[in-house]
């Protein structure tokens, strides 16, 4: 997923394998299996190009991260407390980004 998100374009398993092998050995079949599992789970879409499948993410990295954060919040009955703990641990830049995001949502909702 990381490769596909950073590339911002569809790619074949061969392209992913070749890129991963610059850092460590990885089997083509392993990457094929992972891509197939991610496709089955709905994280990747694929199209046949010639004889190869070309994969691309079904959501952005940001949307995926937001979904993980939402799932984490669902695990507690005290969402306000969890959010307070979260905000207490973020940096000043992250707090500014959060405030800007809240303002953007507030503006969008009032239109």
C-alpha positions in Angstrom: 0.0 0.0 0.0 2.8 2.4 0.9 4.4 2.0 -2.5 1.1 2.5 -4.4 0.2 5.6 -2.3 3.6 7.2 -2.7 3.6 6.5 -6.5 0.1 7.9 -7.0 -0.5 5.6 -9.9 -1.5 2.0 -10.6 1.2 -0.6 -10.6 1.9 -4.2 -11.3 3.1 -6.7 -8.7 6.4 -6.9 -10.7 6.9 -3.1 -10.2 6.3 -3.5 -6.5 8.6 -6.5 -6.1 11.4 -4.8 -8.0 11.1 -1.7 -5.8 10.9 -3.7 -2.6 14.0 -5.8 -3.6 16.1 -2.6 -3.5 15.8 -2.9 0.3 15.4 -6.6 1.0 14.7 -9.8 -0.8 11.0 -10.5 -1.3 9.3 -13.3 -3.3 7.0 -12.4 -6.2 4.4 -14.9 -4.9 4.3 -13.2 -1.5 3.6 -9.8 -3.0 1.0 -11.4 -5.3 -0.7 -13.0 -2.3 -0.8 -9.8 -0.3 -2.1 -7.8 -3.3 -4.9 -10.4 -3.8 -5.8 -10.3 -0.1 -5.9 -6.5 -0.2 -8.1 -6.7 -3.3 -10.5 -9.2 -1.7 -10.7 -6.9 1.4 -11.5 -3.9 -0.9 -8.3 -2.0 -0.2 -7.1 -2.4 -3.8 -8.9 -2.4 -7.2 -7.3 -4.2 -10.1 -7.6 -4.2 -13.9 -6.1 -6.6 -16.3 -3.5 -5.0 -18.6 -2.2 -7.6 -21.0 -1.5 -10.6 -18.9 -0.8 -8.8 -15.7 -3.1 -7.2 -13.0 -2.5 -3.6 -12.4 -3.4 -2.5 -8.8 -4.4 0.8 -7.3 -5.6 1.8 -3.8 -9.3 2.3 -3.4 -8.7 5.2 -0.9 -6.0 7.7 0.0 -3.5 7.1 2.8 -5.3 10.0 4.6 -8.7 8.3 4.3 -7.2 5.0 5.5 -5.6 6.7 8.5 -8.9 8.5 9.4 -10.7 5.1 9.2 -8.1 3.6 11.7 -8.6 6.5 14.0 -12.3 6.2 13.9 -12.1 2.5 14.5 -9.9 3.2 17.5 -12.4 5.6 18.9 -15.2 3.1 18.6 -13.3 0.8 21.1 -14.0 3.1 24.1 -17.2 4.2 25.7 -15.5 7.5 26.7 -14.7 9.1 23.3 -14.3 12.5 24.8 -11.7 11.2 27.2 -9.8 9.4 24.5 -9.8 12.5 22.3 -8.5 14.5 25.3 -5.7 12.0 25.8 -4.9 12.1 22.1 -4.9 15.9 21.9 -2.7 16.1 25.0 0.0 14.1 23.2 0.1 15.8 19.8 2.6 18.5 18.8 1.9 22.2 18.3 1.9 21.8 14.6 -0.5 18.8 14.8 -2.7 20.8 17.1 -2.7 23.7 14.6 -3.6 21.3 11.8 -6.4 19.8 13.9 -7.8 23.3 14.6 -7.7 24.2 10.9 -9.4 20.9 10.0 -12.2 21.5 12.5 -12.7 25.1 11.2 -12.8 23.7 7.6 -15.5 21.2 8.6 -17.4 23.9 10.5 -17.4 26.2 7.5 -18.4 23.4 5.1 -21.3 22.3 7.4 -22.6 25.9 7.7 -22.8 26.4 3.9 
